[in-house]
Amino acid sequence: MKKSQNFEQAMKRLEEISQTLESGDISLEDSIKLYQEGTKLIEFCQGKLDEAQKMVQKLSRNASGDLEISALDDDNLPEEK
């Protein structure tokens, strides 16, 4: 994994790894190397997603009508389909 890699690049590389592994056209050793690379990329992407989720905030009005910024808790996130 490149040090300067961003989330989108990591996801693209994960897709490439997935397609290569699913093709079955590579050796066991190469499959293991790709699997290990994919695992590191998944950890990287999960970390980026965790960071982004912490930065998401909710803007609402309090009882006196003033705007308040608060962390968006998991109860207010849209459900996955």
N, C-alpha and C positions, 0 to 999 in steps of 0.2 A: 504494500500500500504506500502510495506517495505521501510525503509529509504535508504537502500543500493541497491535498485532495479535498474537494468539497463534497457535500451530501449528494448532489446530482451525479457527480462523477463516480462516486462510490456505488450508487444505485445502478448506474449503467454497467459498471464492471461486474456487479453481482449478477445482473441479467446475463452478461456474457459467460460468466462462470457457470451459471445454471444451465444455459443452453449447451455448453460444452460437455458438462457432466451428463446431461440427459441424452446427448448424442451417443454416448458409449464408445466413441471412436478414439479414446486415449488410454494410455497405460494406467495400471493401478497406481504406480508411483506418481504420475502426473495428476491423477484424480485426487490423491491424498494431498498433494501440494495445493491444488485448486480449492479443495475443501477447507484447508487451513487458512488460505487467503480469504475465502468467503466468510469464515467465522470471524476473522479480524474486521472485515468490512461491516459485518452485521453489528458487531460491538461498536464500531465507529458511528454507524448510522443511528443506532439506538441512543447513543450519547448525545448526538446532535438533536434528535427528536425530544429527548428529555430536557435539554437546554431550551429548546423552542417552547415547550409546554410551560416551563417555569416563567417564561417571559410573557406569555399570553395573559392579558388582564381584562377584567370586566369593568365597563363604565356604566354606572347607574346613578340614579338620583336618590338621595336620602329623604327622610320625612320632611325636612325643611326646604326641599327642592334643589339643594346644592348637589353638584356632580361629585361622585366619589369614584375612586379607582381602587379596585381590589383584585386579588388573585382570583383567577377563574378556577373553581374547584371541579373535581371530576363529575360531580352531580349535574353540573351545567353544561357539560360537553355533549355534543350530539352523539346518539348511539350509532355504532357501526352497523352497516347492513350486510 
